[in-house]
Amino acid sequence: MDIKVSGLSELKGNITCSGAKNAAIPLLCASLLAKGKVLLRNVPRISDIFDICKILTHLDCKVVFKGHTMLIDNTYLKYKPLLFEECKKLRGSYYFIGVFLSLFSKCEIWLPGGCKIGSRPIDVHLQAFTDMGFSYTIEENVLSIYKTRVVENVNITLTKKSVGASMNAVFAGLSLNNFSIKNVLFEPEGKDVLSFLQKIGYPLTLEEDQVKYNQTKLEFRWIKHTILPDRMEAMTYTILGLLKGDIAIRKVNTKDLEYPLSLLQNAGFHLVFSDTEIFAKKSYGNPMHIVTDIYPGFPTDLQSLIGVLFVNTIGKSEIEETIFENRMHIYYDLIESGVTCTINHNKAIVEGTQHILSKNYKAYDLRHGAALMILALLGDKESVISNFEYVLRGYDDMLNKIKSLGGKVSILN
């Protein structure tokens, strides 16, 4: 998909934050662990979610998705190999592995796809599964994993802090009598999933970086669960407001964004926030030095976006990407747009400027595409962004939200 973006408009208005993509995907997978029906609210209408819905339908689940509310009925769920095209397309399909191991003690699945932002092996997941009594093979990009030994009590330590592996290990472990998993990493979205599992009847406890589970008599409940707001979407529109206008972002959990918001405030940007709202106004800040890190540090998902914000700093700002090695595309786009920028492997230095040249851009991943949208809105005329379908994977109705602020965007094909 190609879109055309005009850089000639000031932006002003309100944005309501959608449900978090990074919570919604594992929640839909985890809905299979409930017994019967689950009602989810605040579900983002993004392409990754529609792909997960197709997978659930392939598994003979009933899915009704109206507005931002979804009813999932897994009464007639059947085991099937997860050799569907949708599993190849999105990385989040790997959450079905842990769920299937808990439900069926086996899983066959295409190795997951997703944005190509760098090496993202699932070795930590596989080691956790192995420690729980499973064995696996990988042939022609298909992972086959089966229960091969009985393990009564599981006490494992993940070999690396990993959001996905932490969640998958918990999913797989729910078939056991009890477990303790150490060195886990649960961001706010992961904690939302743990809350969901507790609501439907699984007695899980999280203490710092350790999850414990002790299966007593399970009593499953039909529940309604509201997905927490998307903090990455909230920060995207916050950065847009600081660069281009006067924007209020509603229905946000700002407690989940304390570190990035404090960085922007300390740099002198015009930013005010309460528990549930952020007000961002066009302003200029002092140079910043940022290093991405795991939660609660500065999120790698914001790295491309903050790189664009650097054009509104008075001097030179520096950023270092420590999570993914292939996430530096935006700095080459900044250079093409007339910004003084130097790149050294996974470090970039950006010099502030008040003049951005409009160019034609190509998105290489979800957050890069969102950063390009902001960069194009700063340009001196019109830009075209190709591969914009990446952005639709994670941003609910972004084009219409930009239009509601006064931005001029349109789909070319």
C-alpha distance (Angstrom), angle and dihedral (degrees) to the residues before:
residue distance angle dihedral
M1 . . .
D2 3.81 . .
I3 3.79 123.0 .
K4 3.79 132.8 -170.0
V5 3.80 118.9 -137.2
S6 3.81 128.1 -169.6
G7 3.79 117.5 -147.1
L8 3.79 94.9 -163.6
S9 3.82 102.1 87.9
E10 3.79 132.5 86.6
L11 3.79 112.2 -136.6
K12 3.77 127.1 -134.4
G13 3.79 135.9 160.0
N14 3.78 146.0 63.9
I15 3.79 131.4 -52.1
T16 3.81 124.3 -164.9
C17 3.78 111.8 -145.9
S18 3.80 116.6 -121.9
G19 3.80 127.5 -139.9
A20 3.78 116.7 -73.3
K21 3.80 115.9 -91.0
N22 3.80 91.6 -153.8
A23 3.79 91.2 56.3
A24 3.80 98.1 38.0
I25 3.81 95.8 57.1
P26 3.85 97.3 54.1
L27 3.83 89.8 38.8
L28 3.79 91.7 57.8
C29 3.80 89.7 48.9
A30 3.82 90.9 46.4
S31 3.81 90.7 52.1
L32 3.81 86.2 81.2
L33 3.81 88.4 66.4
A34 3.80 90.8 63.3
K35 3.77 118.6 85.8
G36 3.78 106.3 -118.6
K37 3.78 124.7 -28.5
V38 3.80 132.9 16.1
L39 3.79 127.0 -176.5
L40 3.81 115.9 -153.4
R41 3.80 122.9 -168.7
N42 3.81 130.3 -163.4
V43 3.82 92.0 29.8
P44 3.82 110.5 168.8
R45 3.79 115.8 -122.3
I46 3.79 97.2 -131.8
S47 3.79 131.7 136.6
D48 3.83 94.4 -108.4
I49 3.81 89.4 58.4
F50 3.78 92.6 49.2
D51 3.82 88.6 52.0
I52 3.82 91.2 51.6
C53 3.83 88.6 49.9
K54 3.81 89.5 54.7
I55 3.80 90.0 52.8
L56 3.82 90.9 50.4
T57 3.80 89.7 50.3
H58 3.82 90.6 50.5
L59 3.82 86.1 56.4
D60 3.83 90.9 56.3
C61 3.79 95.2 -104.8
K62 3.78 119.1 141.4
V63 3.80 113.3 -124.7
V64 3.79 124.5 -172.7
F65 3.81 113.6 -176.2
K66 3.80 116.0 -177.3
G67 3.77 121.8 164.3
H68 3.78 104.2 -39.2
T69 3.81 96.1 -31.2
M70 3.78 123.1 95.5
L71 3.79 130.8 -169.9
I72 3.81 115.8 -160.9
D73 3.80 120.3 -170.3
N74 3.81 113.1 -172.8
T75 3.82 95.9 175.2
Y76 3.80 92.3 120.1
L77 3.81 97.1 37.2
K78 3.80 112.3 151.8
Y79 3.77 132.2 -171.6
K80 3.79 113.0 -105.5
P81 3.80 130.5 160.2
L82 3.80 107.9 -97.0
L83 3.78 93.2 -125.6
F84 3.79 94.5 134.8
E85 3.79 124.3 132.6
E86 3.81 90.0 -121.7
C87 3.82 89.9 63.7
K88 3.80 89.6 60.0
K89 3.80 93.0 51.2
L90 3.78 103.8 56.8
R91 3.76 131.9 42.2
G92 3.79 93.6 -144.9
S93 3.81 90.1 71.1
Y94 3.81 86.6 84.4
Y95 3.81 89.0 78.0
F96 3.79 87.1 74.1
I97 3.83 88.0 67.3
G98 3.80 95.2 67.5
V99 3.81 91.5 39.9
F100 3.82 92.1 51.5
L101 3.80 92.3 47.3
S102 3.79 89.0 54.4
L103 3.81 94.2 46.3
F104 3.80 103.5 33.8
S105 3.83 106.4 11.6
K106 3.81 89.2 -124.8
C107 3.77 142.6 63.5
E108 3.79 138.2 -175.1
I109 3.77 115.0 -168.7
W110 3.78 143.4 156.9
L111 3.77 108.3 -106.1
P112 3.81 105.4 -99.3
G113 3.79 126.6 -99.7
G114 3.82 128.9 -162.1
C115 3.79 134.7 133.9
K116 3.80 114.9 -11.9
I117 3.80 96.9 -129.0
G118 3.79 96.1 138.2
S119 3.78 142.4 -63.3
R120 3.80 111.2 -22.2
P121 3.82 107.3 168.0
I122 3.79 120.4 176.6
D123 3.81 94.9 -139.8
V124 3.81 91.9 121.2
H125 3.82 89.6 55.1
L126 3.79 92.0 48.4
Q127 3.80 93.5 49.1
A128 3.81 90.1 52.3
F129 3.82 90.7 49.8
T130 3.81 90.0 48.8
D131 3.81 90.4 52.1
M132 3.80 87.6 53.9
G133 3.80 93.4 56.5
F134 3.81 103.1 -90.1
S135 3.80 129.5 126.9
Y136 3.78 126.7 -159.1
T137 3.78 145.9 -167.4
I138 3.80 130.8 -164.2
E139 3.79 119.0 -151.5
E140 3.79 127.2 165.8
N141 3.81 91.6 -13.7
V142 3.81 93.5 -52.2
L143 3.80 119.4 120.4
S144 3.81 115.4 -150.0
I145 3.79 116.8 -172.7
Y146 3.81 129.8 175.4
K147 3.80 140.6 174.1
T148 3.81 107.7 -101.6
R149 3.80 104.3 163.8
V150 3.78 137.9 26.6
V151 3.79 115.7 -114.4
E152 3.79 115.6 -173.7
N153 3.79 102.7 -174.9
V154 3.79 121.0 24.4
N155 3.78 121.8 -160.4
I156 3.77 109.8 168.3
T157 3.77 138.8 158.6
L158 3.79 117.4 -147.2
T159 3.79 111.0 -121.9
K160 3.82 90.7 -132.8
K161 3.78 136.1 13.9
S162 3.79 104.1 -98.5
V163 3.79 130.0 163.0
G164 3.80 94.2 -152.0
A165 3.79 95.8 43.3
S166 3.81 91.8 48.2
M167 3.79 91.2 54.4
N168 3.79 95.0 42.4
A169 3.80 92.5 49.2
V170 3.81 89.8 53.1
F171 3.81 91.7 48.2
A172 3.81 92.4 50.6
G173 3.80 92.7 44.2
L174 3.80 94.8 58.1
S175 3.80 89.7 84.9
L176 3.83 90.1 61.9
N177 3.78 128.9 84.9
N178 3.77 91.9 -119.7
F179 3.77 141.8 -19.7
S180 3.76 144.4 -178.8
I181 3.79 118.4 -153.0
K182 3.80 118.2 -172.1
N183 3.81 132.6 -166.8
V184 3.81 91.6 35.7
L185 3.79 124.0 158.3
F186 3.79 118.7 -147.8
E187 3.78 117.7 176.4
P188 3.82 117.8 -167.7
E189 3.82 90.0 -82.9
G190 3.80 91.7 54.2
K191 3.78 91.3 48.7
D192 3.80 87.7 53.2
V193 3.81 88.6 56.5
L194 3.82 91.4 48.5
S195 3.80 88.3 51.8
F196 3.80 89.5 52.6
L197 3.81 91.9 50.8
Q198 3.80 90.5 49.6
K199 3.81 90.4 50.7
I200 3.79 94.0 53.2
G201 3.80 90.7 51.0
Y202 3.81 113.4 -85.1
P203 3.85 112.3 129.5
L204 3.81 100.3 -136.8
T205 3.79 126.9 159.1
L206 3.80 128.2 -167.2
E207 3.80 119.1 -156.1
E208 3.81 114.3 177.2
D209 3.83 103.0 -61.8
Q210 3.80 97.9 -11.5
V211 3.82 131.2 87.2
K212 3.79 120.3 -161.0
Y213 3.78 130.3 -168.1
N214 3.80 128.7 -175.5
Q215 3.78 113.5 178.5
T216 3.76 111.6 -142.0
K217 3.79 119.4 158.9
L218 3.79 105.2 -35.1
E219 3.79 115.2 -137.4
F220 3.79 109.7 -170.7
R221 3.77 119.7 -152.2
W222 3.78 134.2 -161.8
I223 3.79 103.3 -121.8
K224 3.76 145.9 -179.6
H225 3.79 116.0 -138.9
T226 3.80 129.7 -173.2
I227 3.80 114.9 -149.2
L228 3.80 114.7 -129.6
P229 3.84 119.8 -111.7
D230 3.80 120.3 -84.2
R231 3.80 106.2 -103.8
M232 3.81 92.5 -168.0
E233 3.78 91.5 55.0
A234 3.80 89.6 47.6
M235 3.81 91.3 53.0
T236 3.80 92.0 45.4
Y237 3.80 91.7 59.9
T238 3.80 90.7 39.7
I239 3.80 90.1 58.0
L240 3.79 90.3 44.9
G241 3.81 89.7 53.8
L242 3.80 92.6 49.8
L243 3.80 90.0 51.7
K244 3.75 104.2 36.8
G245 3.77 118.1 14.2
D246 3.77 149.3 -35.5
I247 3.79 112.5 -51.0
A248 3.80 133.5 170.5
I249 3.80 116.6 -158.0
R250 3.80 113.0 -157.1
K251 3.82 133.6 -160.3
V252 3.80 96.5 26.8
N253 3.81 130.0 148.2
T254 3.80 96.5 -135.5
K255 3.82 91.0 179.4
D256 3.81 86.1 72.8
L257 3.83 89.4 56.0
E258 3.79 101.5 46.2
Y259 3.79 96.3 123.1
P260 3.84 100.9 48.2
L261 3.80 92.4 40.0
S262 3.81 91.9 50.7
L263 3.81 90.2 49.9
L264 3.80 91.1 55.0
Q265 3.79 93.2 45.5
N266 3.79 92.3 48.6
A267 3.80 89.6 50.8
G268 3.80 88.7 59.2
F269 3.80 102.0 -107.3
H270 3.81 118.3 152.5
L271 3.78 98.1 -104.4
V272 3.80 131.1 145.4
F273 3.80 126.2 173.8
S274 3.78 142.8 173.2
D275 3.81 128.8 -167.1
T276 3.81 92.3 -74.7
E277 3.83 107.5 17.7
I278 3.79 139.6 58.1
F279 3.81 124.4 -161.2
A280 3.81 114.4 -162.7
K281 3.80 124.0 -178.6
K282 3.80 130.5 -175.0
S283 3.79 106.6 -87.8
Y284 3.78 144.9 137.9
G285 3.78 125.6 -111.4
N286 3.77 139.1 -165.9
P287 3.81 119.6 -93.9
M288 3.79 115.6 -77.1
H289 3.80 135.2 -153.4
I290 3.80 111.2 -152.9
V291 3.80 132.3 179.1
T292 3.81 118.7 -171.1
D293 3.79 116.2 -126.7
I294 3.80 141.8 162.6
Y295 3.81 118.2 -77.9
P296 3.01 128.4 -34.7
G297 3.82 85.9 28.1
F298 3.79 125.4 79.5
P299 3.83 107.7 -53.8
T300 3.78 119.7 -118.6
D301 3.83 87.0 -140.8
L302 3.82 88.7 67.7
Q303 3.78 96.2 47.3
S304 3.83 97.7 93.5
L305 3.80 91.4 43.5
I306 3.80 95.4 50.3
G307 3.80 87.6 48.2
V308 3.81 88.4 65.0
L309 3.82 91.5 46.1
F310 3.81 88.1 58.9
V311 3.82 88.8 77.2
N312 3.82 86.1 72.4
T313 3.79 93.9 55.1
I314 3.79 120.3 101.2
G315 3.79 100.4 -122.6
K316 3.78 134.2 -6.4
S317 3.80 123.7 -25.5
E318 3.79 126.6 -168.2
I319 3.77 133.0 -153.1
E320 3.79 132.3 -176.3
E321 3.80 123.4 -161.4
T322 3.82 111.2 -148.4
I323 3.82 102.3 165.4
F324 3.82 107.9 53.9
E325 3.78 124.5 24.5
N326 3.81 97.5 -154.4
R327 3.77 100.8 55.8
M328 3.81 104.1 95.8
H329 3.82 100.5 93.6
I330 3.80 95.6 113.3
Y331 3.81 93.6 65.5
Y332 3.79 91.7 60.1
D333 3.82 87.4 50.7
L334 3.81 89.4 51.6
I335 3.80 90.0 53.7
E336 3.82 90.3 49.9
S337 3.80 88.0 51.4
G338 3.80 92.9 56.5
V339 3.81 99.1 -96.9
T340 3.80 118.3 139.7
C341 3.79 103.4 -120.0
T342 3.81 136.1 154.3
I343 3.79 123.6 -159.0
N344 3.79 125.9 -160.5
H345 3.79 111.7 177.1
N346 3.83 103.7 -67.2
K347 3.77 96.3 -8.2
A348 3.79 126.7 86.0
I349 3.80 134.3 -176.7
V350 3.80 116.5 -157.4
E351 3.80 125.4 -168.7
G352 3.78 118.1 -147.4
T353 3.80 119.0 -111.6
Q354 3.80 139.9 169.3
H355 3.78 97.3 -144.5
I356 3.82 124.8 71.1
L357 3.80 121.8 -179.0
S358 3.80 115.2 -138.7
K359 3.80 113.1 -122.5
N360 3.77 139.7 165.3
Y361 3.80 110.7 -94.2
K362 3.80 138.6 -167.8
A363 3.81 122.2 -147.2
Y364 3.81 117.2 -136.8
D365 3.80 99.8 -178.5
L366 3.79 142.3 1.5
R367 3.81 100.1 -86.2
H368 3.79 93.1 37.0
G369 3.81 88.0 56.2
A370 3.80 91.7 50.5
A371 3.81 90.3 49.2
L372 3.81 89.4 50.7
M373 3.80 89.7 53.2
I374 3.81 89.6 56.3
L375 3.81 92.3 44.2
A376 3.81 91.0 50.5
L377 3.82 90.3 50.6
L378 3.82 87.7 56.8
G379 3.80 94.2 52.3
D380 3.79 127.9 113.1
K381 3.83 94.4 -119.8
E382 3.82 136.5 -12.0
S383 3.81 128.1 -26.9
V384 3.79 134.2 -172.7
I385 3.81 121.9 -141.4
S386 3.80 117.0 -161.8
N387 3.82 125.6 -163.3
F388 3.80 88.7 34.7
E389 3.80 89.0 152.3
Y390 3.82 85.9 85.3
V391 3.80 88.6 68.1
L392 3.81 92.4 50.5
R393 3.80 87.8 60.8
G394 3.80 91.2 70.8
Y395 3.83 112.4 12.7
D396 3.78 119.3 75.3
D397 3.83 111.4 -136.0
M398 3.80 94.1 -25.9
L399 3.82 96.3 164.4
N400 3.79 93.6 54.8
K401 3.79 92.0 43.9
I402 3.82 89.9 53.9
K403 3.81 89.5 48.2
S404 3.81 90.6 51.3
L405 3.81 87.8 59.3
G406 3.80 91.7 52.8
G407 3.79 97.7 -95.3
K408 3.79 120.3 144.1
V409 3.79 111.2 -132.9
S410 3.79 131.0 147.9
I411 3.79 139.4 175.3
L412 3.80 115.1 -111.8
N413 3.82 98.3 -173.7
